[in-house]
Amino acid sequence: MDIMEDSRKIFEKNAIEAAIKIAILGTMVFATVRIIQPFIMPVLWGIIIAVAVDPLIAWLAGRLGGRRKTAAVLFSLAVIAALVIPSVLLVTSSIDSVQEVAAKLENDTLKVPPPPAGVKDWPVIGSSLNKSWSLASTNMEATLKNFAPQLKSAAGTLLAKAGGGAKAVFMFIISVAIAGALLATVQKGMAVTDMIIIRFAGEKGPDIIALATATIRGVMQGVIGVAVIQAVLATLGMILVGVPAAGLWGAMVMILAIIQLPPILILGPIAAWVFSFADTTPAVIFLIWAVVVSASDGFLKPILMGRGVDAPMLVILIGALGGMMLSGIIGLFVGAVVVAIMYTLFMDWVADEKAGVEKSVAD
């Protein structure tokens, strides 16, 4: 009885100590997750950017005499400058424009020119747009009163979008800085990653790392590559039909394509506007061209996303699109990587099981 009693006491003591340790560990894990939660998305983006542009940094470092840190710093500064400078110019220009319009409204000097004669012939929106435009050109006060609810709602939406855009720019800058740090110390980062993945996945670790790397680069090629192709095709079409500032509209098409919005949101209104100054035949041809360019990602993405990846193209595409629906644009990459890895592990398990069955039959 004494032995059993002593064993029970030892068991209770060990159980209490284990519960306390688990509670302390759980509390620390929870606190750590809450502390690093604001940085999870920038870190993920930093990893994705670093993996995607590592070949470019290696090439640039070769041109700089092997100075990889210098190449990583130059890349980070160039990307941040390319993002910050246009954003600052856009904000400054927007503030100046709003102040100018507000001053003209206050002084009753804001004048809107009458609509061109061809506006009323635009498809779908021509008649209503011509009527509203004509009213604005003759009686601005009445126009503002008629559209006050819509203007108020649009202003609130624009302010919210501006705030979200500023936050997105700030987070992206942090992501680029993280990517630069990872690219500058890629050997150490790869060593740590290898140890972690191999610890969890065993001998499959190197294959999983290679698959994840290829998938991220493939999806990046699919997203950026398709966006560039669509922007170039859209710009060529606009130049040929005579649309002013075609390069600016082409840049907007590329931005929409990168954030996974259809370019027809830009090209559609432009195609409608082309009917107001161009002959019917070229206007119709440009409208068809705009639709084709906007829909081209349907066959371009599978081609570009599947390059260099062992998993089937359909698997990558399903993972990318499903991830985007679940988590936005970053889900394009995370979803594709997760689904590709799960597919590979599943097929390896099936192959091992099949080999075991064949061996049993042979015996």
Rosetta blueprint (number, residue, H / E / L):
1 M L
2 D H
3 I H
4 M H
5 E H
6 D H
7 S H
8 R H
9 K H
10 I H
11 F H
12 E H
13 K H
14 N H
15 A H
16 I H
17 E H
18 A H
19 A H
20 I H
21 K H
22 I H
23 A H
24 I H
25 L H
26 G H
27 T H
28 M H
29 V H
30 F H
31 A H
32 T H
33 V H
34 R H
35 I H
36 I H
37 Q H
38 P H
39 F H
40 I H
41 M H
42 P H
43 V H
44 L H
45 W H
46 G H
47 I H
48 I H
49 I H
50 A H
51 V H
52 A H
53 V H
54 D H
55 P H
56 L H
57 I H
58 A H
59 W H
60 L H
61 A H
62 G H
63 R H
64 L L
65 G L
66 G L
67 R L
68 R H
69 K H
70 T H
71 A H
72 A H
73 V H
74 L H
75 F H
76 S H
77 L H
78 A H
79 V H
80 I H
81 A H
82 A H
83 L H
84 V H
85 I H
86 P H
87 S H
88 V H
89 L H
90 L H
91 V H
92 T H
93 S H
94 S H
95 I H
96 D H
97 S H
98 V H
99 Q H
100 E H
101 V H
102 A H
103 A H
104 K H
105 L H
106 E H
107 N H
108 D L
109 T L
110 L L
111 K L
112 V L
113 P L
114 P L
115 P L
116 P L
117 A H
118 G H
119 V H
120 K H
121 D H
122 W L
123 P L
124 V L
125 I L
126 G H
127 S H
128 S H
129 L H
130 N H
131 K H
132 S H
133 W H
134 S H
135 L H
136 A H
137 S H
138 T H
139 N L
140 M H
141 E H
142 A H
143 T H
144 L H
145 K H
146 N H
147 F L
148 A H
149 P H
150 Q H
151 L H
152 K H
153 S H
154 A H
155 A H
156 G H
157 T H
158 L H
159 L H
160 A H
161 K H
162 A H
163 G H
164 G H
165 G H
166 A H
167 K H
168 A H
169 V H
170 F H
171 M H
172 F H
173 I H
174 I H
175 S H
176 V H
177 A H
178 I H
179 A H
180 G H
181 A H
182 L H
183 L H
184 A H
185 T L
186 V H
187 Q H
188 K H
189 G H
190 M H
191 A H
192 V H
193 T H
194 D H
195 M H
196 I H
197 I H
198 I H
199 R H
200 F H
201 A H
202 G H
203 E H
204 K H
205 G H
206 P H
207 D H
208 I H
209 I H
210 A H
211 L H
212 A H
213 T H
214 A H
215 T H
216 I H
217 R H
218 G H
219 V H
220 M H
221 Q H
222 G H
223 V H
224 I H
225 G H
226 V H
227 A H
228 V H
229 I H
230 Q H
231 A H
232 V H
233 L H
234 A H
235 T H
236 L H
237 G H
238 M H
239 I H
240 L H
241 V H
242 G L
243 V L
244 P L
245 A L
246 A H
247 G H
248 L H
249 W H
250 G H
251 A H
252 M H
253 V H
254 M H
255 I H
256 L H
257 A H
258 I H
259 I L
260 Q L
261 L L
262 P L
263 P L
264 I H
265 L H
266 I H
267 L H
268 G H
269 P H
270 I H
271 A H
272 A H
273 W H
274 V H
275 F L
276 S L
277 F L
278 A L
279 D L
280 T H
281 T H
282 P H
283 A H
284 V H
285 I H
286 F H
287 L H
288 I H
289 W H
290 A H
291 V H
292 V H
293 V H
294 S H
295 A H
296 S L
297 D H
298 G H
299 F H
300 L H
301 K H
302 P H
303 I H
304 L H
305 M H
306 G L
307 R L
308 G L
309 V L
310 D L
311 A L
312 P L
313 M H
314 L H
315 V H
316 I H
317 L H
318 I H
319 G H
320 A H
321 L H
322 G H
323 G H
324 M H
325 M H
326 L H
327 S H
328 G L
329 I H
330 I H
331 G H
332 L H
333 F H
334 V H
335 G H
336 A H
337 V H
338 V H
339 V H
340 A H
341 I H
342 M H
343 Y H
344 T H
345 L H
346 F H
347 M H
348 D H
349 W H
350 V H
351 A H
352 D H
353 E H
354 K H
355 A H
356 G H
357 V H
358 E H
359 K H
360 S H
361 V H
362 A H
363 D L
